[in-house]
Amino acid sequence: MGGGFLLVSGISPLGGAQIIKGLVNDYFRKKRFERERFLRDLKRLQSRDLLDYRESPDGKIKITLTKSGRKKILSYNIDDIKLNTQKRWDGLWRMVTFDIPHHQKKARDAFRQKLRQLGFYAIQKSVFITPYECENEIDFVCSIFKIRHHILIFNIKNFEGEEKFRHYFKV
């Protein structure tokens, strides 16, 4: 089998390199590594503009996700994202506020919908609250819509009307 693989990926903390690594590992798990089949599959993914690969003279293969490959991975991952509601509540509320301009209306509406899907409570159209840690998930969603600079996340100890939300979230 000679040679090796160098995996390079510029993607979110939730995962692009793992997907490429998984692809490579699937080939190595088989009793006999089929180099030609692997290269054929790489070429197919490259022709779809999902990844790029280069083979060096020493037999090493460098695989990189393309911009459209990163988008494809992110679109699959956004559907699976969830907040960890199993941890014991730390007593802090997370308030997410945003002021996304009108020319990014689709991103704003999609972000609002995703907050609802994640279980946030809408206090106003652009103010949502949850008792669960959410910064990584919000950063991930914002990276997809390219809106992070329009979002603020506050950690709040207590606030007026808190009892209503404690009851709603059962914390």
Contacts in CASP RR format, 6 or more apart in sequence:
PFRMAT RR
TARGET T0000
AUTHOR 0000-0000-0000
METHOD contacts of the structure
MODEL  1
MGGGFLLVSGISPLGGAQIIKGLVNDYFRKKRFERERFLRDLKRLQSRDL
LDYRESPDGKIKITLTKSGRKKILSYNIDDIKLNTQKRWDGLWRMVTFDI
PHHQKKARDAFRQKLRQLGFYAIQKSVFITPYECENEIDFVCSIFKIRHH
ILIFNIKNFEGEEKFRHYFKV
1 33 0 8 1.000
1 35 0 8 1.000
2 59 0 8 1.000
3 58 0 8 1.000
3 59 0 8 1.000
3 60 0 8 1.000
3 61 0 8 1.000
4 59 0 8 1.000
4 60 0 8 1.000
4 61 0 8 1.000
5 24 0 8 1.000
5 60 0 8 1.000
5 61 0 8 1.000
5 62 0 8 1.000
5 63 0 8 1.000
6 60 0 8 1.000
6 61 0 8 1.000
6 62 0 8 1.000
6 63 0 8 1.000
7 17 0 8 1.000
7 20 0 8 1.000
7 21 0 8 1.000
7 24 0 8 1.000
7 63 0 8 1.000
8 17 0 8 1.000
8 62 0 8 1.000
8 63 0 8 1.000
8 64 0 8 1.000
9 15 0 8 1.000
9 16 0 8 1.000
9 17 0 8 1.000
9 20 0 8 1.000
9 64 0 8 1.000
9 65 0 8 1.000
9 70 0 8 1.000
10 16 0 8 1.000
10 17 0 8 1.000
10 64 0 8 1.000
10 65 0 8 1.000
10 70 0 8 1.000
11 17 0 8 1.000
11 65 0 8 1.000
11 70 0 8 1.000
11 73 0 8 1.000
11 74 0 8 1.000
12 74 0 8 1.000
12 77 0 8 1.000
12 139 0 8 1.000
12 140 0 8 1.000
12 143 0 8 1.000
13 136 0 8 1.000
13 139 0 8 1.000
13 140 0 8 1.000
14 77 0 8 1.000
14 81 0 8 1.000
14 136 0 8 1.000
14 140 0 8 1.000
15 73 0 8 1.000
15 77 0 8 1.000
16 65 0 8 1.000
16 70 0 8 1.000
16 73 0 8 1.000
19 73 0 8 1.000
20 51 0 8 1.000
20 63 0 8 1.000
20 65 0 8 1.000
23 41 0 8 1.000
24 63 0 8 1.000
27 33 0 8 1.000
27 34 0 8 1.000
27 37 0 8 1.000
27 38 0 8 1.000
39 55 0 8 1.000
42 51 0 8 1.000
42 53 0 8 1.000
42 61 0 8 1.000
42 63 0 8 1.000
45 51 0 8 1.000
46 52 0 8 1.000
46 53 0 8 1.000
49 66 0 8 1.000
49 68 0 8 1.000
49 69 0 8 1.000
50 65 0 8 1.000
50 66 0 8 1.000
50 68 0 8 1.000
50 69 0 8 1.000
50 72 0 8 1.000
51 63 0 8 1.000
51 64 0 8 1.000
51 65 0 8 1.000
51 66 0 8 1.000
51 69 0 8 1.000
52 63 0 8 1.000
52 64 0 8 1.000
52 65 0 8 1.000
52 66 0 8 1.000
53 61 0 8 1.000
53 62 0 8 1.000
53 63 0 8 1.000
53 64 0 8 1.000
54 61 0 8 1.000
54 62 0 8 1.000
55 61 0 8 1.000
55 62 0 8 1.000
56 62 0 8 1.000
65 73 0 8 1.000
74 143 0 8 1.000
74 144 0 8 1.000
75 144 0 8 1.000
77 140 0 8 1.000
78 114 0 8 1.000
78 140 0 8 1.000
78 141 0 8 1.000
78 144 0 8 1.000
81 118 0 8 1.000
81 137 0 8 1.000
81 140 0 8 1.000
81 141 0 8 1.000
82 118 0 8 1.000
82 137 0 8 1.000
83 118 0 8 1.000
83 119 0 8 1.000
83 130 0 8 1.000
83 132 0 8 1.000
83 133 0 8 1.000
83 134 0 8 1.000
83 137 0 8 1.000
84 132 0 8 1.000
84 133 0 8 1.000
85 132 0 8 1.000
87 132 0 8 1.000
87 133 0 8 1.000
89 131 0 8 1.000
89 132 0 8 1.000
89 171 0 8 1.000
90 133 0 8 1.000
91 131 0 8 1.000
91 157 0 8 1.000
91 171 0 8 1.000
92 131 0 8 1.000
92 155 0 8 1.000
92 156 0 8 1.000
92 157 0 8 1.000
93 129 0 8 1.000
93 130 0 8 1.000
93 131 0 8 1.000
93 155 0 8 1.000
93 156 0 8 1.000
93 157 0 8 1.000
93 158 0 8 1.000
93 159 0 8 1.000
93 162 0 8 1.000
93 165 0 8 1.000
94 129 0 8 1.000
94 130 0 8 1.000
94 131 0 8 1.000
94 132 0 8 1.000
94 133 0 8 1.000
94 134 0 8 1.000
94 135 0 8 1.000
94 153 0 8 1.000
94 154 0 8 1.000
94 155 0 8 1.000
94 156 0 8 1.000
95 123 0 8 1.000
95 127 0 8 1.000
95 128 0 8 1.000
95 129 0 8 1.000
95 153 0 8 1.000
95 154 0 8 1.000
95 156 0 8 1.000
96 115 0 8 1.000
96 120 0 8 1.000
96 127 0 8 1.000
96 128 0 8 1.000
96 129 0 8 1.000
96 130 0 8 1.000
96 134 0 8 1.000
96 138 0 8 1.000
96 151 0 8 1.000
96 152 0 8 1.000
96 153 0 8 1.000
96 154 0 8 1.000
97 126 0 8 1.000
97 127 0 8 1.000
97 128 0 8 1.000
97 151 0 8 1.000
97 152 0 8 1.000
97 154 0 8 1.000
98 108 0 8 1.000
98 111 0 8 1.000
98 126 0 8 1.000
98 147 0 8 1.000
98 150 0 8 1.000
98 151 0 8 1.000
98 152 0 8 1.000
99 126 0 8 1.000
99 150 0 8 1.000
100 107 0 8 1.000
100 108 0 8 1.000
100 111 0 8 1.000
100 126 0 8 1.000
100 147 0 8 1.000
100 150 0 8 1.000
101 150 0 8 1.000
104 145 0 8 1.000
104 147 0 8 1.000
104 150 0 8 1.000
107 145 0 8 1.000
107 146 0 8 1.000
107 147 0 8 1.000
108 147 0 8 1.000
110 145 0 8 1.000
111 141 0 8 1.000
111 142 0 8 1.000
111 145 0 8 1.000
111 147 0 8 1.000
112 122 0 8 1.000
112 125 0 8 1.000
112 126 0 8 1.000
112 128 0 8 1.000
114 141 0 8 1.000
115 122 0 8 1.000
115 128 0 8 1.000
116 122 0 8 1.000
116 128 0 8 1.000
118 130 0 8 1.000
118 134 0 8 1.000
118 137 0 8 1.000
119 130 0 8 1.000
120 128 0 8 1.000
120 129 0 8 1.000
120 130 0 8 1.000
120 134 0 8 1.000
121 128 0 8 1.000
121 129 0 8 1.000
121 130 0 8 1.000
121 165 0 8 1.000
121 168 0 8 1.000
121 169 0 8 1.000
122 128 0 8 1.000
123 129 0 8 1.000
129 165 0 8 1.000
130 169 0 8 1.000
131 165 0 8 1.000
131 169 0 8 1.000
131 171 0 8 1.000
134 153 0 8 1.000
135 153 0 8 1.000
138 151 0 8 1.000
138 153 0 8 1.000
139 148 0 8 1.000
142 148 0 8 1.000
142 151 0 8 1.000
END
